[in-house]
Amino acid sequence: MGKPIIVCEVEKRGIEHAVYNAALLETVLLAYKGEDVVFIAESAHVLAVRDALARASSSHMNRIAWREIDVPQRGAGFGKVMHAEWRWCRRILQACAANPPRLLLICSITDSGLLVLKMMMHARRTRFPIVAVPHSVLSTLALHQSPRFWRRFVNLRQVLRLPHPRSLRYVALGRSIHRFLEEVAPKAATAFRTLDLAYFWARTRLPDPPEPNVVRFGYFGVNSLNKGFDTFFELAEEALRKTSHSEFTMVGFVRDPADCPKYAETIVGVSSTPLSGAEFARRAESLTYAVWCGNPSHYRLTASASFLDALSYVKPGIYLRNPFIEHYFEQMGDIGHLCDTYEEMLEVILALDREFPAARYRSQCENILRGRGIFEPATLAPQLRAIVDECERPGLG
């Protein structure tokens, strides 16, 4: 029996990150052709990833064994969090002890989870390659100290300072993120390697021409401060007072039902109920442009799945400039409008309402189709393989 390959999700539940994790799983399957893979996650997440992989028509489903595991609950107290992190880490590393895997890939990890992982790797003298992907937790490196007492000791900056296991690498989900890591945490950055977000595309051809007499601007995702939903709402309010052909749509949901009345008169589709896959697709397809108002500081260290959603449905965007998205404009060309301020975003929206640039719009869609291959599993597979191969050689410690 050959060495197994284990992919596990120990942070996300349900549909969260399901498309990304399915595409990452496909990346692993392509990187290690012919080899079997075990995917371990919370039960509802297993189903969501399996469904996303099936919808993407993966030809490798028969090589995957699906396993379930308990995932720590968000918002729990320090003791419960650490106990839950210890449980998943102990269970997975114990399973690896009898038959060390060729690779253990952790799809996302928290600072507390990474603390436990590093401690156990040292205690067990782990030598097989482990690759871990920190997502939004990376943004905490640029924040001031948390008011929670225990966070003064269990935070990502402190955890990264601990002795580094030789066979462990981290993934920065974009070159711009890695560059900023080199600024804010230069020593820790040496343990990171760049691997763009993996993704499956909902649309594989150019969309139909937009509906006449309406320009539909859309927000992908849930409402949150860092994602800039309130800014999107303010843009919609101001634009609708000055335009005659614009519509603003939410392709996602509002976390708190009490917030719905505030937004519902301005933005189409506001609800606190998560969208079904079919409804998400219907709304996304109906858009003319995606609008992205995320906090630029936050996205210096965090990748944006909403950006990938826009690319997935071949929608040019109106983006508030930030290093993450600016990097992909440099890579892909004209894929929308990159704005420096709120006022500039508003002016772009008003200009598009006054006179729709049909030729440029088609060119932007073509650039998206041509350039987004950098996020596809087939492109990322050899890059992932190179990261794993490096883990097997003497290196950091």
The 8 nearest C-alpha neighbors of each residue, nearest first, counted from 0:
[[1, 2, 3, 98, 35, 34, 100, 99],
 [2, 0, 3, 34, 101, 100, 35, 98],
 [1, 3, 100, 101, 99, 0, 4, 98],
 [4, 2, 100, 101, 1, 5, 36, 35],
 [3, 5, 36, 102, 101, 100, 37, 103],
 [4, 6, 37, 103, 36, 38, 102, 104],
 [7, 5, 104, 38, 103, 105, 37, 39],
 [6, 8, 39, 105, 38, 40, 106, 9],
 [7, 9, 40, 106, 10, 105, 107, 39],
 [8, 10, 70, 7, 40, 11, 108, 107],
 [9, 11, 8, 108, 70, 107, 71, 12],
 [12, 10, 15, 9, 8, 16, 13, 44],
 [13, 11, 44, 15, 41, 14, 43, 10],
 [12, 14, 44, 43, 15, 47, 11, 41],
 [13, 15, 17, 47, 44, 16, 12, 43],
 [14, 16, 17, 13, 12, 11, 44, 18],
 [17, 15, 19, 18, 20, 14, 11, 12],
 [18, 16, 48, 14, 20, 15, 19, 47],
 [19, 17, 21, 20, 16, 51, 22, 48],
 [18, 20, 22, 16, 21, 198, 17, 197],
 [21, 19, 23, 17, 22, 18, 24, 16],
 [20, 22, 24, 18, 48, 52, 23, 19],
 [21, 23, 25, 198, 19, 197, 24, 20],
 [24, 22, 20, 26, 25, 21, 197, 19],
 [23, 25, 21, 27, 26, 22, 20, 28],
 [24, 26, 22, 28, 23, 27, 376, 29],
 [27, 25, 376, 23, 380, 29, 24, 28],
 [28, 26, 30, 24, 25, 29, 31, 380],
 [27, 29, 25, 31, 26, 30, 32, 24],
 [30, 28, 26, 32, 27, 31, 380, 25],
 [29, 31, 380, 27, 28, 384, 381, 32],
 [32, 30, 28, 29, 34, 27, 33, 384],
 [33, 31, 29, 34, 28, 30, 27, 35],
 [32, 34, 31, 35, 62, 28, 29, 59],
 [35, 33, 32, 31, 36, 62, 28, 3],
 [34, 36, 62, 63, 3, 4, 33, 37],
 [35, 37, 4, 63, 5, 62, 64, 3],
 [36, 38, 64, 5, 63, 65, 6, 4],
 [39, 37, 6, 65, 7, 66, 5, 64],
 [38, 40, 7, 66, 67, 65, 6, 8],
 [41, 39, 8, 67, 68, 45, 7, 44],
 [40, 42, 68, 44, 67, 69, 43, 70],
 [41, 43, 45, 67, 44, 40, 46, 68],
 [44, 42, 13, 46, 45, 41, 47, 12],
 [43, 45, 13, 47, 41, 12, 46, 42],
 [44, 46, 42, 48, 43, 47, 40, 49],
 [45, 47, 49, 43, 44, 48, 50, 42],
 [48, 46, 44, 50, 49, 14, 45, 17],
 [49, 47, 17, 51, 21, 45, 50, 46],
 [48, 50, 46, 52, 47, 51, 45, 53],
 [49, 51, 53, 47, 48, 52, 46, 54],
 [52, 50, 48, 54, 53, 49, 18, 21],
 [51, 53, 55, 49, 21, 50, 54, 57],
 [52, 54, 50, 56, 55, 51, 57, 49],
 [55, 53, 51, 56, 52, 50, 57, 49],
 [54, 56, 52, 53, 57, 51, 199, 200],
 [57, 55, 53, 54, 58, 52, 51, 59],
 [56, 58, 59, 55, 52, 53, 60, 25],
 [57, 59, 60, 56, 61, 53, 55, 62],
 [58, 60, 57, 61, 62, 28, 63, 25],
 [61, 59, 62, 63, 58, 57, 53, 52],
 [60, 62, 59, 63, 58, 64, 35, 36],
 [63, 61, 35, 60, 59, 36, 64, 34],
 [64, 62, 36, 61, 37, 60, 35, 65],
 [63, 65, 37, 38, 36, 66, 62, 35],
 [66, 64, 38, 37, 39, 63, 67, 45],
 [65, 67, 39, 38, 64, 40, 68, 37],
 [68, 66, 40, 42, 41, 39, 65, 69],
 [67, 69, 41, 40, 70, 39, 66, 42],
 [70, 68, 41, 71, 87, 67, 40, 9],
 [69, 71, 9, 41, 10, 68, 72, 83],
 [72, 70, 83, 80, 73, 84, 10, 69],
 [73, 71, 75, 70, 74, 80, 83, 10],
 [74, 72, 75, 71, 80, 10, 76, 70],
 [73, 75, 72, 76, 80, 77, 71, 79],
 [76, 74, 73, 80, 79, 72, 77, 78],
 [77, 75, 79, 78, 80, 74, 81, 73],
 [76, 78, 80, 79, 81, 75, 149, 82],
 [79, 77, 81, 80, 76, 82, 75, 83],
 [80, 78, 82, 76, 81, 77, 75, 83],
 [79, 81, 77, 83, 78, 82, 75, 76],
 [80, 82, 84, 78, 83, 79, 85, 77],
 [83, 81, 85, 79, 84, 80, 78, 86],
 [82, 84, 86, 71, 80, 85, 81, 79],
 [85, 83, 81, 112, 86, 82, 87, 88],
 [84, 86, 82, 88, 83, 87, 89, 81],
 [87, 85, 83, 89, 84, 88, 90, 82],
 [88, 86, 90, 89, 84, 85, 91, 83],
 [87, 89, 85, 91, 90, 86, 92, 84],
 [88, 90, 86, 92, 87, 91, 93, 85],
 [91, 89, 87, 93, 88, 92, 86, 94],
 [90, 92, 94, 88, 93, 89, 87, 95],
 [91, 93, 95, 89, 94, 90, 88, 96],
 [94, 92, 96, 90, 95, 91, 89, 97],
 [95, 93, 91, 92, 96, 90, 97, 98],
 [94, 96, 99, 92, 93, 98, 97, 100],
 [95, 97, 93, 99, 94, 98, 92, 100],
 [98, 96, 95, 99, 94, 93, 100, 92],
 [97, 99, 95, 96, 100, 2, 94, 3],
 [100, 98, 95, 96, 97, 127, 2, 101],
 [101, 99, 3, 2, 102, 4, 95, 98],
 [100, 102, 2, 4, 3, 127, 99, 128],
 [103, 101, 4, 100, 128, 129, 5, 104],
 [102, 104, 129, 5, 6, 4, 128, 130],
 [103, 105, 6, 130, 129, 131, 106, 102],
 [106, 104, 131, 7, 107, 8, 6, 130],
 [107, 105, 8, 132, 7, 104, 131, 20],
 [108, 106, 132, 133, 105, 10, 8, 134],
 [107, 109, 133, 112, 10, 132, 113, 9],
 [110, 108, 112, 111, 113, 136, 133, 107],
 [109, 111, 155, 113, 112, 154, 114, 158],
 [112, 110, 114, 113, 109, 153, 115, 81],
 [113, 111, 109, 84, 115, 114, 110, 108],
 [112, 114, 116, 110, 111, 115, 117, 109],
 [113, 115, 111, 112, 117, 116, 158, 110],
 [116, 114, 118, 112, 113, 117, 119, 85],
 [117, 115, 113, 119, 114, 118, 120, 112],
 [118, 116, 120, 114, 119, 115, 113, 121],
 [117, 119, 115, 121, 116, 120, 122, 114],
 [120, 118, 122, 116, 121, 117, 123, 115],
 [121, 119, 125, 117, 123, 118, 122, 124],
 [120, 122, 124, 118, 119, 123, 117, 164],
 [123, 121, 119, 120, 124, 118, 125, 117],
 [122, 124, 120, 125, 121, 119, 118, 92],
 [125, 123, 121, 122, 120, 126, 119, 164],
 [126, 124, 120, 123, 127, 121, 166, 122],
 [125, 127, 166, 124, 128, 165, 391, 120],
 [126, 128, 125, 166, 99, 101, 129, 100],
 [129, 127, 166, 102, 390, 167, 391, 387],
 [128, 130, 103, 167, 104, 102, 166, 168],
 [129, 131, 104, 168, 169, 167, 105, 103],
 [132, 130, 105, 169, 104, 170, 106, 168],
 [131, 133, 107, 170, 106, 169, 108, 105],
 [134, 132, 108, 107, 136, 137, 131, 109],
 [133, 135, 136, 137, 107, 301, 132, 302],
 [136, 134, 137, 301, 138, 133, 300, 302],
 [135, 137, 138, 134, 139, 133, 109, 110],
 [138, 136, 135, 139, 300, 140, 134, 133],
 [137, 139, 300, 140, 136, 135, 141, 297],
 [140, 138, 142, 141, 137, 136, 155, 135],
 [141, 139, 138, 142, 137, 156, 155, 183],
 [140, 142, 139, 138, 143, 183, 137, 300],
 [143, 141, 139, 140, 144, 138, 145, 297],
 [142, 144, 145, 141, 139, 140, 146, 151],
 [143, 145, 146, 142, 151, 150, 147, 139],
 [144, 146, 147, 150, 143, 151, 148, 142],
 [147, 145, 148, 144, 150, 151, 149, 143],
 [148, 146, 150, 145, 149, 151, 144, 152],
 [147, 149, 150, 151, 146, 145, 152, 153],
 [150, 148, 151, 147, 152, 153, 77, 154],
 [151, 149, 153, 152, 147, 148, 154, 145],
 [152, 150, 149, 148, 153, 154, 145, 144],
 [151, 153, 150, 149, 154, 157, 148, 158],
 [154, 152, 150, 151, 149, 111, 157, 158],
 [155, 153, 150, 157, 156, 110, 152, 158],
 [154, 156, 110, 158, 157, 159, 140, 153],
 [155, 157, 159, 158, 154, 140, 160, 184],
 [156, 158, 160, 155, 159, 154, 152, 153],
 [159, 157, 155, 160, 161, 156, 114, 154],
 [158, 160, 156, 161, 157, 155, 187, 163],
 [161, 159, 157, 158, 156, 162, 187, 163],
 [160, 162, 159, 158, 163, 157, 117, 114],
 [163, 161, 160, 164, 396, 159, 117, 121],
 [162, 164, 396, 161, 165, 395, 117, 167],
 [165, 163, 396, 167, 166, 121, 162, 120],
 [164, 166, 396, 395, 167, 394, 163, 393],
 [165, 167, 390, 128, 164, 126, 129, 127],
 [168, 166, 129, 164, 165, 130, 128, 390],
 [169, 167, 130, 190, 191, 131, 129, 166],
 [170, 168, 191, 131, 130, 132, 190, 192],
 [169, 171, 132, 192, 191, 193, 172, 194],
 [172, 170, 193, 173, 177, 192, 191, 176],
 [173, 171, 195, 194, 196, 193, 302, 170],
 [174, 172, 195, 176, 175, 171, 193, 194],
 [173, 175, 177, 176, 193, 178, 172, 171],
 [176, 174, 178, 177, 173, 323, 322, 179],
 [177, 175, 300, 179, 173, 174, 178, 299],
 [176, 178, 180, 174, 175, 179, 171, 181],
 [177, 179, 175, 181, 180, 176, 174, 182],
 [178, 180, 182, 181, 176, 177, 183, 175],
 [181, 179, 177, 183, 182, 184, 178, 188],
 [180, 182, 185, 178, 179, 188, 184, 183],
 [183, 181, 179, 180, 185, 184, 178, 188],
 [182, 184, 180, 181, 185, 179, 141, 140],
 [185, 183, 180, 187, 181, 186, 182, 188],
 [186, 184, 181, 188, 187, 182, 183, 180],
 [185, 187, 188, 184, 189, 181, 190, 160],
 [188, 186, 189, 184, 185, 190, 159, 160],
 [187, 189, 185, 191, 190, 181, 186, 180],
 [188, 190, 187, 191, 186, 185, 192, 181],
 [191, 189, 188, 168, 187, 169, 192, 395],
 [192, 190, 169, 188, 170, 189, 168, 171],
 [191, 193, 170, 171, 169, 194, 190, 386],
 [194, 192, 171, 170, 173, 174, 172, 195],
 [193, 195, 172, 173, 170, 171, 196, 192],
 [196, 194, 172, 173, 374, 197, 193, 379],
 [195, 197, 172, 374, 198, 194, 19, 173],
 [198, 196, 374, 22, 23, 375, 19, 376],
 [197, 199, 22, 19, 375, 374, 196, 200],
 [198, 200, 22, 201, 55, 375, 18, 311],
 [201, 199, 311, 202, 198, 203, 312, 310],
 [200, 202, 311, 312, 199, 203, 280, 55],
 [203, 201, 312, 200, 204, 311, 313, 205],
 [202, 204, 200, 201, 205, 368, 311, 312],
 [205, 203, 202, 206, 368, 313, 365, 312],
 [204, 206, 364, 207, 365, 313, 203, 368],
 [207, 205, 204, 208, 313, 202, 364, 312],
 [206, 208, 209, 205, 210, 204, 284, 361],
 [207, 209, 206, 210, 361, 357, 211, 205],
 [210, 208, 287, 207, 211, 214, 213, 286],
 [209, 211, 213, 212, 208, 214, 287, 207],
 [212, 210, 213, 209, 214, 208, 244, 355],
 [211, 213, 244, 210, 214, 245, 243, 352],
 [214, 212, 244, 211, 245, 210, 215, 246],
 [215, 213, 245, 287, 244, 246, 352, 216],
 [214, 216, 246, 287, 286, 245, 247, 213],
 [217, 215, 247, 288, 289, 286, 287, 246],
 [218, 216, 248, 289, 247, 249, 290, 286],
 [217, 219, 249, 290, 250, 289, 248, 220],
 [220, 218, 250, 305, 251, 249, 217, 221],
 [221, 219, 251, 250, 305, 218, 222, 252],
 [222, 220, 252, 251, 253, 223, 254, 219],
 [223, 221, 228, 253, 254, 220, 252, 226],
 [224, 222, 226, 225, 228, 221, 227, 229],
 [223, 225, 227, 226, 228, 222, 229, 294],
 [224, 226, 294, 227, 293, 223, 297, 228],
 [227, 225, 293, 223, 224, 228, 294, 292],
 [228, 226, 293, 292, 230, 224, 225, 229],
 [227, 229, 231, 222, 230, 226, 223, 232],
 [230, 228, 232, 231, 227, 233, 224, 222],
 [229, 231, 233, 227, 232, 228, 234, 292],
 [230, 232, 228, 234, 229, 233, 235, 227],
 [233, 231, 229, 235, 230, 234, 236, 228],
 [234, 232, 230, 236, 235, 231, 237, 229],
 [235, 233, 231, 237, 232, 236, 238, 230],
 [234, 236, 232, 238, 233, 237, 239, 231],
 [237, 235, 233, 239, 234, 238, 232, 265],
 [236, 238, 234, 240, 235, 239, 233, 241],
 [239, 237, 235, 241, 240, 236, 234, 242],
 [240, 238, 242, 241, 236, 237, 235, 245],
 [239, 241, 238, 237, 242, 236, 243, 235],
 [242, 240, 238, 239, 237, 243, 349, 236],
 [243, 241, 239, 238, 244, 240, 245, 352],
 [242, 244, 245, 241, 239, 352, 213, 240],
 [243, 245, 213, 212, 242, 352, 214, 246],
 [246, 244, 214, 213, 215, 243, 242, 352],
 [245, 247, 215, 216, 214, 248, 244, 213],
 [248, 246, 216, 266, 217, 215, 267, 235],
 [249, 247, 267, 217, 266, 268, 216, 218],
 [248, 250, 218, 251, 268, 217, 269, 267],
 [251, 249, 219, 218, 282, 279, 220, 283],
 [250, 252, 220, 221, 249, 219, 274, 273],
 [251, 253, 221, 271, 270, 273, 272, 269],
 [254, 252, 271, 222, 221, 255, 270, 256],
 [253, 255, 271, 252, 256, 222, 221, 258],
 [254, 256, 257, 258, 253, 271, 259, 270],
 [257, 255, 271, 258, 259, 254, 253, 270],
 [256, 258, 255, 259, 260, 261, 271, 254],
 [259, 257, 256, 255, 261, 260, 262, 253],
 [258, 260, 261, 256, 262, 257, 263, 270],
 [261, 259, 263, 262, 258, 257, 264, 256],
 [262, 260, 259, 258, 263, 264, 257, 265],
 [261, 263, 260, 259, 265, 264, 266, 269],
 [262, 264, 260, 266, 269, 265, 259, 261],
 [265, 263, 262, 266, 260, 261, 267, 269],
 [266, 264, 263, 262, 236, 235, 267, 247],
 [265, 267, 247, 263, 248, 262, 264, 269],
 [268, 266, 248, 269, 247, 249, 263, 265],
 [267, 269, 249, 248, 270, 266, 263, 250],
 [270, 268, 263, 267, 249, 259, 252, 266],
 [271, 269, 252, 272, 253, 259, 268, 256],
 [270, 272, 253, 256, 252, 254, 255, 273],
 [271, 273, 270, 252, 274, 253, 254, 256],
 [274, 272, 252, 271, 251, 275, 270, 253],
 [275, 273, 279, 278, 272, 251, 276, 252],
 [274, 276, 278, 277, 279, 273, 280, 272],
 [275, 277, 279, 278, 280, 274, 281, 273],
 [276, 278, 280, 275, 279, 281, 274, 282],
 [279, 277, 281, 275, 280, 276, 274, 282],
 [278, 280, 276, 282, 277, 281, 274, 250],
 [279, 281, 283, 277, 278, 282, 284, 276],
 [282, 280, 278, 284, 279, 283, 277, 285],
 [283, 281, 285, 279, 284, 280, 250, 278],
 [282, 284, 280, 285, 281, 286, 279, 250],
 [283, 285, 281, 282, 286, 280, 312, 206],
 [284, 286, 282, 283, 281, 287, 215, 209],
 [287, 285, 215, 284, 283, 288, 216, 217],
 [286, 288, 215, 214, 216, 209, 314, 285],
 [289, 287, 216, 316, 315, 314, 286, 217],
 [288, 290, 316, 217, 216, 218, 309, 314],
 [291, 289, 317, 316, 218, 217, 318, 216],
 [290, 292, 318, 293, 317, 319, 289, 218],
 [293, 291, 227, 319, 318, 230, 226, 231],
 [294, 292, 226, 227, 225, 291, 295, 319],
 [293, 295, 225, 297, 296, 226, 227, 298],
 [296, 294, 321, 298, 297, 293, 299, 320],
 [297, 295, 299, 298, 294, 321, 300, 141],
 [298, 296, 294, 295, 299, 138, 300, 301],
 [299, 297, 301, 300, 295, 296, 323, 302],
 [298, 300, 296, 297, 176, 322, 301, 323],
 [301, 299, 176, 138, 298, 137, 297, 179],
 [302, 300, 298, 135, 299, 138, 134, 297],
 [301, 303, 172, 298, 304, 323, 300, 173],
 [304, 302, 305, 306, 301, 307, 298, 323],
 [303, 305, 307, 306, 308, 302, 196, 19],
 [306, 304, 308, 303, 307, 219, 220, 309],
 [305, 307, 309, 304, 308, 303, 310, 291],
 [306, 308, 310, 304, 305, 309, 311, 303],
 [309, 307, 305, 311, 306, 310, 304, 312],
 [308, 310, 314, 306, 307, 311, 312, 313],
 [311, 309, 313, 307, 308, 312, 314, 367],
 [310, 312, 200, 308, 201, 309, 313, 307],
 [311, 313, 202, 310, 309, 314, 201, 284],
 [314, 312, 310, 311, 364, 309, 367, 315],
 [313, 315, 309, 288, 312, 310, 289, 316],
 [316, 314, 335, 334, 288, 363, 289, 364],
 [317, 315, 289, 335, 288, 290, 318, 336],
 [316, 318, 336, 290, 335, 337, 291, 289],
 [319, 317, 291, 337, 316, 320, 338, 290],
 [318, 320, 338, 292, 339, 337, 291, 321],
 [319, 321, 339, 338, 337, 318, 325, 295],
 [320, 322, 295, 323, 324, 325, 319, 298],
 [321, 323, 325, 324, 299, 175, 326, 320],
 [324, 322, 326, 325, 175, 321, 299, 298],
 [325, 323, 327, 326, 322, 321, 328, 320],
 [324, 326, 322, 328, 327, 323, 321, 320],
 [327, 325, 329, 324, 328, 323, 322, 330],
 [328, 326, 330, 329, 324, 325, 331, 323],
 [327, 329, 325, 332, 331, 330, 326, 333],
 [330, 328, 327, 326, 332, 331, 325, 333],
 [329, 331, 327, 328, 332, 326, 370, 325],
 [332, 330, 370, 328, 327, 329, 366, 333],
 [331, 333, 328, 329, 334, 330, 366, 327],
 [332, 334, 363, 335, 328, 366, 331, 336],
 [335, 333, 363, 315, 367, 332, 366, 328],
 [336, 334, 316, 315, 333, 317, 363, 337],
 [335, 337, 317, 318, 316, 338, 334, 333],
 [338, 336, 318, 320, 319, 317, 335, 339],
 [339, 337, 319, 320, 340, 343, 344, 318],
 [338, 340, 320, 319, 343, 337, 341, 344],
 [341, 339, 343, 342, 338, 344, 319, 320],
 [340, 342, 344, 343, 345, 339, 319, 338],
 [343, 341, 345, 340, 344, 346, 339, 338],
 [342, 344, 346, 340, 345, 341, 338, 347],
 [345, 343, 341, 347, 342, 346, 338, 348],
 [344, 346, 342, 348, 343, 347, 349, 234],
 [345, 347, 343, 349, 348, 344, 350, 342],
 [348, 346, 350, 344, 345, 349, 351, 343],
 [349, 347, 345, 351, 346, 350, 352, 344],
 [348, 350, 352, 346, 347, 351, 345, 353],
 [349, 351, 347, 353, 352, 348, 346, 354],
 [352, 350, 355, 348, 354, 353, 349, 347],
 [351, 353, 349, 350, 354, 244, 348, 245],
 [354, 352, 350, 351, 349, 355, 242, 244],
 [355, 353, 351, 352, 350, 356, 349, 357],
 [354, 356, 351, 357, 352, 353, 350, 214],
 [357, 355, 359, 358, 360, 354, 351, 361],
 [356, 358, 360, 359, 355, 361, 208, 362],
 [359, 357, 361, 360, 356, 362, 363, 355],
 [358, 360, 362, 361, 356, 357, 363, 364],
 [361, 359, 357, 363, 362, 358, 356, 364],
 [360, 362, 364, 358, 363, 359, 365, 357],
 [361, 363, 359, 365, 360, 364, 366, 358],
 [364, 362, 334, 366, 360, 365, 361, 333],
 [365, 363, 361, 367, 366, 362, 313, 360],
 [364, 366, 362, 368, 367, 363, 369, 361],
 [367, 365, 363, 369, 364, 368, 370, 334],
 [368, 366, 364, 370, 365, 369, 371, 334],
 [369, 367, 365, 366, 370, 371, 364, 313],
 [368, 370, 366, 367, 371, 365, 372, 331],
 [369, 371, 331, 367, 372, 368, 366, 373],
 [372, 370, 373, 367, 374, 368, 369, 310],
 [371, 373, 375, 374, 370, 369, 378, 368],
 [372, 374, 371, 375, 378, 370, 379, 195],
 [375, 373, 197, 372, 371, 198, 196, 195],
 [374, 376, 372, 378, 377, 373, 197, 198],
 [377, 375, 26, 379, 378, 380, 197, 25],
 [376, 378, 380, 375, 379, 26, 29, 381],
 [379, 377, 376, 375, 380, 373, 374, 381],
 [378, 380, 376, 382, 377, 381, 383, 375],
 [379, 381, 30, 26, 383, 382, 377, 378],
 [382, 380, 384, 383, 379, 30, 385, 378],
 [383, 381, 385, 379, 384, 380, 386, 194],
 [384, 382, 386, 380, 385, 381, 379, 387],
 [383, 385, 381, 387, 382, 386, 30, 388],
 [384, 386, 388, 382, 383, 387, 381, 389],
 [387, 385, 383, 389, 384, 388, 382, 390],
 [386, 388, 390, 384, 389, 385, 128, 383],
 [389, 387, 385, 391, 390, 386, 384, 392],
 [388, 390, 386, 387, 391, 392, 385, 394],
 [391, 389, 166, 387, 128, 388, 392, 167],
 [390, 392, 389, 388, 128, 166, 393, 387],
 [391, 393, 389, 390, 394, 388, 166, 165],
 [394, 392, 391, 165, 395, 390, 389, 166],
 [395, 393, 165, 392, 396, 390, 166, 389],
 [396, 394, 165, 163, 393, 164, 190, 166],
 [395, 165, 163, 164, 394, 162, 166, 393]]
